[in-house]
């Protein structure tokens, strides 16, 4: 019985990263930009785990690095949403193109 090949993981990660990059560069809503960044981080996690499984010496290091990345992504989402809530309270918008100055 054969498993899923490495190329399938890499293609999935590539598609996720491209969708995330497109969303981060083209969307105006800051929440969508944060979700797009999360997609790009998940694509990196897929690569870490795939190379950990299919590497020259398969080990658990990819999973460990992936856990660190997930922890950083959760902290980034929490801080990002807190900043967005503060900006929404002061400016009544979450559009990225309207947030051009630091002080209102």
MARMI-431275 format. One record per atom (N, C-alpha, C, CB): x, y, z. Coordinates in steps of 0.02 Angstrom, whole numbers, padded with zeros to 5 digits, always signed. Glycine has a CB too. Example, Ala and Ser with C-alpha at 12.3 -4.5 7.8 and 13.67 -1.06 7.14 Angstrom:
residues 2
+00660-00284+00390 +00615-00225+00390 +00660-00165+00390 +00565-00224+00452 +00642-00112+00354 +00684-00053+00357 +00645+00002+00394 +00704-00030+00286 
This chain:
residues 104
+00042-00059+00000 +00000+00000+00000 +00045+00062+00000 -00048+00000+00061 +00032+00106-00046 +00073+00167-00051 +00037+00225-00019 +00090+00183-00125 +00076+00270+00007 +00048+00330+00039 +00045+00388-00010 +00089+00350+00099 +00030+00444+00016 +00026+00505-00024 +00097+00528-00040 -00015+00561+00013 +00113+00543-00103 +00182+00563-00119 +00197+00634-00095 +00193+00559-00195 +00261+00648-00090 +00284+00714-00068 +00258+00770-00113 +00361+00716-00065 +00255+00756-00178 +00232+00808-00225 +00161+00831-00211 +00238+00782-00296 +00118+00787-00187 +00049+00806-00170 +00049+00856-00113 +00007+00744-00153 +00090+00844-00062 +00095+00891-00006 +00121+00959-00029 +00140+00862+00049 +00171+00957-00072 +00201+01019-00096 +00153+01059-00140 +00264+01004-00135 +00113+01024-00181 +00064+01059-00222 +00009+01089-00178 +00033+01011-00274 -00013+01052-00128 -00064+01079-00082 -00037+01141-00046 -00084+01026-00030 +00025+01137-00022 +00055+01195+00012 +00063+01254-00036 +00123+01176+00042 +00081+01240-00098 +00088+01294-00147 +00021+01328-00160 +00116+01266-00212 -00031+01289-00168 -00098+01318-00180 -00120+01359-00120 -00150+01262-00195 -00112+01333-00060 -00131+01371+00000 -00091+01436+00006 -00121+01328+00062 -00026+01431-00007 +00016+01491-00002 -00004+01543-00054 +00090+01473-00010 -00018+01521-00115 -00038+01569-00167 -00105+01602-00152 -00041+01534-00235 -00152+01563-00126 -00216+01593-00106 -00206+01643-00050 -00266+01538-00083 -00165+01626-00001 -00150+01672+00054 -00114+01735+00030 -00109+01637+00106 -00066+01727-00014 -00030+01785-00041 -00077+01830-00080 +00028+01762-00085 -00120+01801-00121 -00168+01840-00159 -00214+01880-00112 -00210+01794-00204 -00238+01847-00060 -00282+01881-00012 -00247+01935+00027 -00311+01830+00036 -00184+01923+00045 -00147+01973+00084 -00130+02034+00043 -00083+01942+00113 -00119+02025-00022 -00098+02081-00064 -00156+02118-00097 -00052+02056-00117 -00213+02087-00104 -00267+02119-00142 -00328+02140-00102 -00289+02074-00196 -00339+02110-00045 -00400+02125-00008 -00391+02187+00036 -00420+02065+00036 -00445+02223+00046 -00444+02284+00085 -00464+02273+00158 -00489+02336+00054 -00502+02221+00172 -00525+02207+00239 -00468+02177+00280 -00587+02160+00239 -00454+02206+00338 -00397+02183+00378 -00408+02113+00406 -00385+02232+00435 -00469+02094+00419 -00483+02026+00444 -00466+01975+00390 -00557+02019+00466 -00482+01989+00328 -00466+01944+00273 -00390+01940+00264 -00499+01968+00208 -00355+01996+00274 -00282+01996+00270 -00252+01951+00324 -00254+02068+00276 -00279+01954+00385 -00255+01910+00439 -00268+01837+00423 -00288+01929+00506 -00326+01822+00396 -00342+01753+00377 -00295+01729+00322 -00416+01747+00354 -00279+01774+00275 -00233+01756+00221 -00163+01741+00248 -00230+01813+00170 -00141+01779+00297 -00076+01766+00328 -00077+01698+00363 -00058+01822+00378 -00133+01682+00395 -00139+01616+00427 -00135+01560+00375 -00206+01611+00465 -00165+01570+00316 -00159+01520+00263 -00087+01510+00242 -00201+01541+00203 -00050+01564+00236 +00021+01558+00217 +00061+01522+00270 +00051+01628+00204 +00046+01534+00333 +00081+01499+00387 +00063+01425+00387 +00065+01530+00455 +00000+01408+00372 -00020+01338+00367 +00014+01303+00309 -00096+01332+00360 +00025+01339+00254 +00062+01309+00198 +00134+01293+00220 +00063+01357+00138 +00164+01338+00258 +00231+01324+00284 +00231+01264+00330 +00260+01386+00320 +00179+01257+00371 +00173+01199+00416 +00168+01134+00376 +00113+01206+00462 +00130+01134+00322 +00124+01074+00281 +00192+01055+00253 +00073+01085+00224 +00230+01105+00230 +00297+01091+00204 +00343+01063+00259 +00328+01154+00175 +00340+01092+00318 +00382+01067+00373 +00367+00994+00389 +00372+01110+00436 +00304+00978+00393 +00286+00909+00411 +00301+00861+00353 +00211+00905+00430 +00289+00883+00292 +00303+00839+00234 +00377+00825+00229 +00278+00871+00169 +00419+00876+00236 +00491+00864+00231 +00516+00825+00292 +00529+00929+00225 +00483+00832+00348 +00502+00792+00406 +00487+00718+00394 +00464+00817+00468 +00432+00704+00361 +00413+00634+00347 +00453+00604+00291 +00338+00630+00331 +00465+00643+00237 +00497+00616+00177 +00571+00635+00172 +00462+00641+00116 +00600+00662+00224 +00670+00683+00222 +00718+00624+00218 +00687+00725+00281 +00782+00640+00214 +00833+00588+00210 +00832+00546+00273 +00903+00620+00201 +00826+00578+00331 +00818+00543+00394 +00752+00567+00426 +00880+00556+00442 +00698+00530+00417 +00634+00552+00446 +00639+00559+00521 +00578+00502+00428 +00615+00616+00546 +00618+00629+00618 +00557+00671+00638 +00684+00665+00637 +00556+00690+00700 +00500+00728+00727 +00513+00804+00727 +00486+00705+00798 +00569+00825+00701 +00587+00897+00704 +00538+00940+00666 +00657+00907+00677 +00511+00915+00610 +00462+00954+00572 +00399+00966+00612 +00445+00918+00508 +00377+00915+00649 +00317+00924+00691 +00330+00973+00748 +00296+00857+00719 +00390+00972+00776 +00407+01018+00830 +00408+01090+00804 +00475+01000+00861 +00441+01101+00747 +00441+01168+00718 +00371+01190+00698 +00486+01170+00656 +00330+01143+00676 +00261+01159+00658 +00221+01181+00719 +00227+01099+00625 +00233+01149+00776 +00200+01171+00838 +00220+01241+00858 +00215+01122+00895 +00284+01258+00850 +00306+01326+00863 +00272+01376+00816 +00383+01332+00856 +00266+01357+00753 +00234+01401+00705 +00160+01411+00721 +00241+01374+00635 +00126+01358+00742 +00056+01364+00761 +00048+01409+00821 +00026+01295+00776 +00094+01404+00869 +00091+01447+00928 +00102+01520+00909 +00144+01425+00979 +00149+01532+00866 +00161+01601+00843 +00102+01627+00804 +00225+01605+00800 +00071+01585+00763 +00012+01606+00724 -00047+01623+00770 -00008+01551+00674 -00056+01584+00823 -00110+01599+00870 -00097+01665+00906 -00117+01542+00922 -00036+01677+00925 -00020+01742+00958 -00029+01799+00908 +00053+01741+00985 -00008+01789+00846 -00017+01841+00795 -00090+01856+00783 +00016+01819+00729 -00132+01805+00782 -00203+01816+00772 -00234+01853+00830 -00239+01749+00761 -00215+01835+00891 -00242+01869+00950 -00222+01943+00952 -00220+01834+01013 -00159+01957+00940 -00135+02026+00940 -00165+02065+00882 -00058+02029+00937 -00168+02034+00824 -00196+02067+00765 -00270+02084+00775 -00188+02024+00705 -00308+02037+00802 -00379+02052+00814 -00389+02105+00868 -00416+01988+00834 -00346+02106+00918 -00350+02159+00969 -00336+02227+00938 -00301+02145+01027 -00286+02231+00895 -00271+02294+00861 -00329+02315+00816 -00206+02288+00820 -00358+02266+00781 -00415+02282+00737 -00476+02306+00776 -00433+02221+00696 -00489+02276+00834 -00544+02299+00875 -00533+02370+00899 -00554+02253+00935 -00472+02386+00918 -00456+02454+00939 -00464+02504+00882 -00385+02457+00967 -00440+02485+00823 -00447+02528+00765 -00520+02537+00745 -00407+02501+00706 -00559+02484+00750 -00629+02490+00733 -00666+02537+00781 -00662+02421+00732 -00648+02533+00844 -00680+02578+00893 -00663+02651+00880 -00658+02559+00964 -00603+02664+00858 -00583+02733+00848 -00601+02759+00779 -00510+02741+00859 -00600+02717+00727 -00611+02741+00658 -00674+02715+00626 -00553+02723+00616 -00706+02665+00656 -00767+02634+00628 -00756+02601+00561 -00821+02686+00622 -00696+02576+00549 -00681+02539+00487 -00623+02491+00500 -00663+02588+00430 -00622+02438+00459 -00566+02391+00461 -00533+02385+00392 -00590+02321+00485 -00545+02433+00349 -00513+02434+00283 -00441+02455+00290 -00551+02481+00235 -00397+02416+00260 -00325+02427+00266 -00304+02493+00234 -00287+02369+00235 -00335+02511+00178 -00314+02571+00143 -00334+02635+00179 -00343+02571+00074 -00378+02631+00228 -00398+02690+00267 -00357+02697+00331 -00471+02686+00284 -00313+02651+00345 -00270+02653+00405 -00201+02674+00385 -00269+02584+00440 -00193+02737+00368 -00129+02760+00343 -00089+02802+00392 -00140+02799+00281 -00120+02822+00447 -00083+02861+00497 -00089+02826+00564 -00109+02933+00500 -00040+02836+00607 -00040+02803+00672 -00083+02839+00723 +00031+02798+00697 -00088+02905+00717 -00126+02944+00766 -00185+02977+00730 -00082+02996+00800 -00243+02973+00761 -00303+03001+00730 -00309+03075+00741 -00365+02966+00756 
